[in-house]
Amino acid sequence: MSNNKKKLSAAQSEELLKIIKARFEKNKNRHKGIEWDNVQTKLNAHPDKLWSLNEMERTGGEPDVVGYDKKTGEYIFYDCAAESPKDRRSFCYDREALEERKENKPENNAMDVAAAMGVELLTEAQYRELQQLGKFDLKTSSWVQTPPAIRKLGGALFCDRRYDHVFLYHNGAISYYAARGFRGSLKV
């Protein structure tokens, strides 16, 4: 994909910023002490990140600011949709799993889709941080970054929230379900 495709038009940027700003203002508990004007300035300075944020929005992620990394000076966005983003479900974990599957292959895999969007899958720790900001994945589940030792043995990890607790599970990386997707993380 060329860099030109990873850039929004002025109208698209303006529309996305309106949506993100409205969500930011509606959910102040997710980003205490962070000012919208500073976030917008940072987004405007990084059109490639704005494109990735649009991909998060377009696929149902409802991205929002969840923090600020003082070391790097970056704002952190997570997908904050109540359930795993609808247009990112029914994917196996990664390309290796997709190629390993002999029949009934899913349309794609979570790791490649995340990379194409310019985002990363949440880690287990990030997923648990997200759950401190609200109740997510009450009906769905989300793949999370899997340690190499587990992946090497054919497994992959996912999380959800049930019984008012966050659970970490394992599954074969080749598996996929209509109710399992992935949540992304983006630093701007």
C-alpha positions as MATLAB code, in Angstrom:
seq = 'MSNNKKKLSAAQSEELLKIIKARFEKNKNRHKGIEWDNVQTKLNAHPDKLWSLNEMERTGGEPDVVGYDKKTGEYIFYDCAAESPKDRRSFCYDREALEERKENKPENNAMDVAAAMGVELLTEAQYRELQQLGKFDLKTSSWVQTPPAIRKLGGALFCDRRYDHVFLYHNGAISYYAARGFRGSLKV';
ca = [
       0.000    0.000    0.000;
       1.448    3.351   -0.935;
       1.689    6.168    1.550;
      -0.878    8.187   -0.434;
      -3.530    5.648    0.465;
      -2.671    6.048    4.144;
      -3.703    9.680    4.209;
      -7.167   11.093    4.743;
      -8.611   13.983    2.763;
      -9.175   17.247    4.630;
     -12.914   16.495    4.793;
     -12.321   12.960    6.100;
      -9.888   14.258    8.721;
     -12.329   16.931    9.860;
     -15.178   14.406   10.141;
     -13.047   11.898   12.061;
     -11.789   14.568   14.463;
     -15.411   15.589   15.172;
     -16.303   11.990   16.042;
     -13.203   11.426   18.194;
     -13.639   14.775   19.977;
     -17.298   14.009   20.794;
     -16.293   10.598   22.210;
     -13.405   12.207   24.114;
     -15.748   14.750   25.726;
     -18.423   12.150   26.508;
     -15.955    9.795   28.266;
     -13.737   12.091   30.353;
     -13.170    9.320   32.904;
     -10.930    7.559   30.356;
      -8.397   10.406   30.142;
      -8.380   12.586   33.237;
      -6.046   15.555   32.959;
      -5.679   15.340   29.169;
      -6.782   18.311   27.069;
      -8.430   17.759   23.674;
      -6.589   20.644   21.986;
      -3.233   18.959   22.727;
      -4.496   15.635   21.334;
      -5.828   17.299   18.182;
      -2.555   19.183   17.622;
      -0.660   15.886   17.864;
      -3.103   14.136   15.491;
      -2.880   16.947   12.934;
       0.923   16.644   12.998;
       0.756   12.898   12.210;
      -1.545   12.213    9.243;
      -0.460    8.551    9.128;
      -1.684    8.098   12.713;
      -4.918    9.879   11.844;
      -5.350    7.343    9.031;
      -4.817    4.464   11.501;
      -7.306    6.034   13.896;
      -9.795    6.202   11.030;
      -9.240    2.490   10.367;
      -9.993    1.792   14.033;
     -13.194    3.838   13.729;
     -14.205    2.416   10.340;
     -14.021   -1.167   11.616;
     -16.140   -0.485   14.691;
     -13.483    0.091   17.337;
     -14.710    3.438   18.685;
     -11.152    4.533   19.593;
     -10.595    6.927   22.472;
      -7.638    8.380   24.374;
      -6.855    6.241   27.414;
      -3.528    7.687   28.505;
      -0.403    9.703   27.897;
       3.134    8.311   27.832;
       5.281   10.954   29.514;
       8.512    9.305   28.341;
       7.643    9.441   24.639;
       5.182   12.351   24.692;
       2.558   10.205   22.962;
      -1.166    9.906   23.531;
      -2.465    6.346   23.757;
      -5.672    5.273   22.031;
      -7.468    1.940   22.564;
     -10.548    0.562   20.881;
     -13.293    1.326   23.397;
     -16.330   -0.233   21.684;
     -18.492   -2.124   24.182;
     -17.882   -5.377   22.296;
     -14.924   -6.526   20.195;
     -14.983   -4.423   16.986;
     -17.593   -5.915   14.659;
     -15.579   -5.724   11.450;
     -12.565   -7.421   13.067;
     -14.171  -10.667   14.206;
     -13.943  -14.222   12.892;
     -10.176  -14.012   12.347;
      -7.636  -16.573   13.500;
      -4.610  -15.236   15.393;
      -1.829  -14.809   12.791;
      -0.669  -15.637    9.235;
       1.020  -18.865   10.325;
      -2.286  -20.058   11.796;
      -4.189  -19.012    8.685;
      -1.798  -20.941    6.439;
      -1.874  -23.969    8.758;
      -5.641  -24.232    8.568;
      -6.592  -26.740    5.863;
     -10.339  -26.111    5.500;
     -12.926  -23.530    6.519;
     -10.281  -20.836    6.558;
     -11.284  -17.485    8.036;
     -11.187  -14.387    5.863;
      -8.022  -13.090    7.538;
      -5.960  -13.054   10.742;
      -5.794  -10.573   13.594;
      -2.063   -9.823   13.482;
      -1.972   -8.996    9.753;
      -5.120   -6.866    9.916;
      -3.729   -4.932   12.902;
      -0.427   -4.347   11.088;
      -2.235   -3.171    7.937;
      -4.207   -0.728   10.087;
      -1.025    0.577   11.736;
      -2.081   -0.593   15.221;
      -1.016   -3.297   17.654;
      -3.146   -5.866   19.439;
      -3.600   -5.039   23.106;
      -1.390   -6.921   25.527;
      -3.024   -8.705   28.453;
      -1.930   -5.822   30.730;
      -3.424   -3.222   28.368;
      -6.647   -5.227   28.144;
      -6.899   -5.245   31.945;
      -6.211   -1.470   31.993;
      -9.042   -0.963   29.503;
     -11.389   -2.934   31.748;
     -10.669   -0.450   34.560;
     -12.312    2.243   32.391;
     -15.588    0.400   31.827;
     -17.089   -3.002   31.132;
     -16.023   -4.364   27.762;
     -16.492   -7.696   25.957;
     -19.455   -8.891   28.002;
     -20.642  -10.969   25.010;
     -17.512  -11.128   22.829;
     -13.812  -11.824   23.354;
     -10.618  -10.286   21.978;
      -7.314  -11.817   20.919;
      -4.371  -10.313   22.850;
      -0.648  -10.386   22.114;
       0.633  -13.884   22.775;
       4.086  -14.670   24.192;
       6.361  -16.395   21.637;
       6.729  -19.529   23.805;
       2.952  -20.105   23.744;
       2.622  -19.239   20.063;
       5.501  -21.582   19.161;
       3.446  -24.456   20.581;
       0.395  -23.509   18.488;
      -1.525  -21.501   21.078;
      -2.795  -17.962   21.291;
      -4.375  -15.908   24.076;
      -7.645  -14.009   24.318;
      -9.562  -12.173   27.023;
     -13.124  -11.256   27.907;
     -15.177  -10.060   30.855;
     -17.666  -12.406   32.511;
     -19.138  -12.497   36.017;
     -17.666   -9.013   36.554;
     -14.110  -10.407   36.187;
     -11.576  -10.229   33.372;
     -10.458  -13.658   32.173;
      -7.436  -14.711   30.129;
      -7.842  -17.895   28.089;
      -5.956  -19.905   25.509;
      -7.016  -21.455   22.242;
      -5.359  -22.883   19.192;
      -4.109  -19.969   17.099;
      -5.929  -21.473   14.083;
      -9.318  -21.135   15.775;
     -11.752  -18.347   15.014;
     -15.210  -17.460   16.232;
     -17.925  -15.022   15.233;
     -17.727  -13.447   18.690;
     -13.919  -13.091   18.837;
     -12.073  -10.167   17.344;
      -9.240   -7.946   18.468;
      -8.786   -4.531   20.029;
      -6.064   -2.213   18.860;
      -3.671    0.195   20.506;
      -2.261    3.290   18.799;
       0.297    5.786   20.085;
       0.286    9.286   18.600;
];
